Amino acid sequence: MAKTVSIAIDGPAGAGKSTIARRLAQELGYCYVDTGAIYRTVAYFMDILGISPKDADGVAKYIDELTVEIEYDEAGKQHMIMNGMDVTEDIRTPEISQNASLVSAHSFVRDVLLDMQRDVAKKHNVIMDGRDIGTVVLPRATVKIFLTASAEVRAKRRYDEMIAKGQKAELSQVLKDIQQRDYQDTHRAVAPLKQAKDAVLVDTSRLDIEGVVAAIKAIIAEKVNP
């Protein structure tokens, strides 16, 4: 079987990882894997059951009752299927985002989902984004990108996104949520958010989507087809 190509994109919340990764996948013909959505699905399942994401015993007790599948529609959009139900839109709330960060701190949760993520990368050319793709999930990824931006820029982007979807939001609270998420992700004991030693840093603070996509495509071209 021909060797597959894997592109790992890591970075903090609101850096634009999903938007950029999705665009790159479409343009390069790769499969896009939003790993954050997988953890959001776990958090959403526990939330439905009334289990705190900090309750390791509770999460461990019920995680075996959860099945998570990834499906793609004709447009290439990733859909998260939780026990047979499409929860793609349900998992996109600030509360579930915070809970996902907390539930992902449990090592047994990451172990359950690790094989799923690696299996996709073995079978397909993938662009996978998350917090620990280049450091833990795909340590031998063909290309590693660390995508970031200032907390203020990321908060404004997230705020605009929420308003565009008709959700209520206050910029100051969104910024506070972003900063809290950053702290949780970088200080957790298991697979904390950090830049892999061989990752290329891309700061998107002063770049638009087109600029970021062009910059990363150039990096990929240099490493995949030198």
C-alpha positions as CSV (number, residue, x, y, z in Angstrom):
1,M,0.0,0.0,0.0
2,A,1.3,3.4,-0.9
3,K,2.5,5.6,1.9
4,T,0.0,8.2,3.0
5,V,0.6,11.8,3.6
6,S,-0.4,13.3,7.0
7,I,-0.6,17.0,7.8
8,A,-0.8,17.9,11.5
9,I,-2.2,21.3,12.5
10,D,-2.1,22.2,16.1
11,G,-2.8,25.4,18.0
12,P,-5.0,27.1,20.6
13,A,-8.7,27.6,20.5
14,G,-9.9,30.1,17.9
15,A,-6.7,30.1,15.8
16,G,-8.7,29.1,12.7
17,K,-7.4,25.5,12.6
18,S,-10.7,24.0,11.4
19,T,-11.4,26.6,8.8
20,I,-7.9,26.5,7.4
21,A,-7.6,22.7,7.6
22,R,-11.0,22.2,5.8
23,R,-9.9,24.6,3.0
24,L,-6.6,22.9,2.6
25,A,-8.2,19.5,2.5
26,Q,-10.6,20.6,-0.2
27,E,-7.8,22.1,-2.3
28,L,-5.4,19.2,-1.9
29,G,-7.9,16.4,-2.1
30,Y,-7.2,15.1,1.4
31,C,-9.5,13.9,4.1
32,Y,-10.1,16.5,6.8
33,V,-10.2,15.2,10.4
34,D,-11.4,17.6,13.1
35,T,-10.3,15.9,16.3
36,G,-11.7,18.6,18.5
37,A,-15.1,17.6,17.3
38,I,-14.5,14.1,18.5
39,Y,-13.7,15.3,22.1
40,R,-16.7,17.7,21.9
41,T,-18.9,14.7,21.1
42,V,-17.6,12.9,24.2
43,A,-18.3,16.0,26.3
44,Y,-21.8,16.3,24.8
45,F,-22.6,12.7,25.6
46,M,-21.5,13.2,29.2
47,D,-23.4,16.5,29.5
48,I,-26.6,14.7,28.4
49,L,-26.0,12.1,31.1
50,G,-25.3,14.8,33.7
51,I,-21.7,13.7,34.2
52,S,-19.2,16.4,35.1
53,P,-16.2,16.4,32.7
54,K,-14.0,16.6,35.7
55,D,-15.6,13.4,37.2
56,A,-13.0,10.8,36.0
57,D,-14.9,7.9,37.6
58,G,-18.2,9.0,36.0
59,V,-16.7,9.5,32.6
60,A,-14.9,6.1,32.8
61,K,-18.1,4.4,33.8
62,Y,-20.1,5.6,30.8
63,I,-17.6,6.0,28.0
64,D,-18.0,2.4,26.9
65,E,-21.7,3.2,26.2
66,L,-20.6,5.8,23.6
67,T,-19.9,5.1,20.0
68,V,-18.4,7.9,17.9
69,E,-18.2,7.8,14.1
70,I,-17.0,10.3,11.5
71,E,-19.0,10.6,8.3
72,Y,-18.5,13.0,5.3
73,D,-21.3,14.5,3.2
74,E,-21.1,15.2,-0.5
75,A,-19.5,18.6,0.2
76,G,-16.8,17.0,2.3
77,K,-18.1,18.3,5.5
78,Q,-17.3,16.2,8.6
79,H,-20.3,15.0,10.6
80,M,-20.1,13.6,14.1
81,I,-22.3,10.6,14.7
82,M,-23.0,9.9,18.4
83,N,-24.7,6.6,19.0
84,G,-26.3,6.8,15.6
85,M,-27.3,10.5,15.9
86,D,-25.8,13.4,14.0
87,V,-24.7,15.9,16.7
88,T,-22.5,18.0,14.4
89,E,-24.3,21.3,15.3
90,D,-25.2,20.4,18.9
91,I,-21.6,20.2,20.0
92,R,-20.7,23.8,18.8
93,T,-21.4,25.7,22.0
94,P,-19.0,27.5,24.4
95,E,-20.0,25.2,27.3
96,I,-19.3,22.1,25.3
97,S,-16.0,23.6,24.1
98,Q,-14.9,24.1,27.8
99,N,-16.1,20.6,28.7
100,A,-14.2,19.1,25.8
101,S,-11.0,20.6,27.1
102,L,-11.7,19.1,30.6
103,V,-12.8,15.7,29.4
104,S,-9.8,15.4,27.1
105,A,-7.5,15.7,30.1
106,H,-8.4,12.2,31.1
107,S,-5.8,9.8,29.8
108,F,-8.2,6.9,29.3
109,V,-10.4,9.1,27.1
110,R,-7.5,10.0,24.9
111,D,-6.5,6.3,24.7
112,V,-10.0,5.3,23.5
113,L,-9.9,7.8,20.7
114,L,-6.2,7.6,19.7
115,D,-6.5,4.4,17.6
116,M,-9.5,5.8,15.7
117,Q,-7.5,8.9,14.7
118,R,-4.4,7.0,13.7
119,D,-6.4,4.5,11.7
120,V,-7.8,7.2,9.5
121,A,-4.3,8.5,8.9
122,K,-3.1,5.1,7.9
123,K,-5.8,4.7,5.3
124,H,-6.0,8.2,3.8
125,N,-4.0,11.3,3.0
126,V,-5.2,13.5,5.9
127,I,-5.2,17.0,7.3
128,M,-5.8,16.6,11.0
129,D,-6.2,19.5,13.4
130,G,-6.3,19.6,17.2
131,R,-4.1,20.3,20.3
132,D,-1.7,17.3,20.2
133,I,-1.7,15.9,16.7
134,G,2.0,16.6,16.0
135,T,3.2,15.7,19.5
136,V,1.1,12.7,20.4
137,V,-1.5,11.5,17.8
138,L,0.7,11.6,14.7
139,P,4.3,12.2,15.9
140,R,5.6,11.1,12.5
141,A,3.3,13.4,10.5
142,T,4.7,14.4,7.1
143,V,4.2,18.1,7.9
144,K,3.5,19.8,11.2
145,I,2.0,23.2,11.5
146,F,1.5,25.2,14.8
147,L,-1.2,27.7,14.0
148,T,-1.7,30.6,16.5
149,A,-2.8,34.2,16.9
150,S,-3.1,36.6,19.8
151,A,-5.9,35.8,22.3
152,E,-7.6,39.1,21.4
153,V,-7.7,38.3,17.7
154,R,-8.9,34.8,18.3
155,A,-11.7,36.1,20.6
156,K,-12.9,38.6,18.0
157,R,-13.0,35.9,15.4
158,R,-15.0,33.5,17.6
159,Y,-17.3,36.4,18.6
160,D,-18.0,37.3,15.0
161,E,-18.6,33.6,14.2
162,M,-21.2,33.3,17.0
163,I,-23.0,36.5,16.0
164,A,-23.1,35.3,12.4
165,K,-24.8,32.1,13.6
166,G,-27.4,34.2,15.5
167,Q,-26.0,33.2,18.9
168,K,-25.8,35.7,21.8
169,A,-22.3,36.7,22.8
170,E,-20.3,39.3,24.6
171,L,-16.7,39.9,23.4
172,S,-15.3,40.3,26.9
173,Q,-16.8,36.9,27.9
174,V,-15.6,35.2,24.7
175,L,-12.0,36.5,25.4
176,K,-12.3,35.2,29.0
177,D,-13.4,31.8,27.7
178,I,-10.5,31.7,25.2
179,Q,-8.0,32.5,27.9
180,Q,-9.5,29.9,30.2
181,R,-9.3,27.3,27.4
182,D,-5.7,28.2,26.7
183,Y,-4.8,27.7,30.4
184,Q,-6.6,24.3,30.6
185,D,-5.0,23.1,27.3
186,T,-1.5,24.1,28.1
187,H,-1.5,23.0,31.8
188,R,-3.2,19.6,31.6
189,A,-1.0,16.7,32.7
190,V,-1.9,14.5,29.7
191,A,-0.8,15.7,26.2
192,P,-0.8,19.4,26.9
193,L,-1.0,21.9,24.0
194,K,2.6,22.8,22.9
195,Q,4.4,23.3,19.6
196,A,6.2,20.2,18.4
197,K,9.9,20.7,17.9
198,D,9.7,20.1,14.2
199,A,6.5,22.1,13.6
200,V,6.5,25.3,11.6
201,L,5.0,28.2,13.4
202,V,2.3,30.2,11.5
203,D,0.9,33.3,13.3
204,T,-2.4,34.3,11.7
205,S,-3.0,37.5,13.7
206,R,-2.3,39.7,10.6
207,L,-3.3,37.3,7.9
208,D,-6.7,36.6,6.3
209,I,-7.8,33.1,5.4
210,E,-6.4,33.3,1.9
211,G,-3.0,34.4,3.2
212,V,-2.9,31.6,5.8
213,V,-3.9,28.9,3.2
214,A,-1.2,30.1,0.8
215,A,1.5,30.1,3.4
216,I,0.7,26.6,4.6
217,K,0.4,25.3,1.0
218,A,3.9,26.5,0.4
219,I,5.2,24.8,3.5
220,I,3.4,21.5,2.5
221,A,4.7,21.7,-1.1
222,E,8.3,22.2,0.2
223,K,8.1,19.1,2.5
224,V,5.9,16.8,0.4
225,N,7.3,17.5,-3.0
226,P,10.8,19.0,-2.4
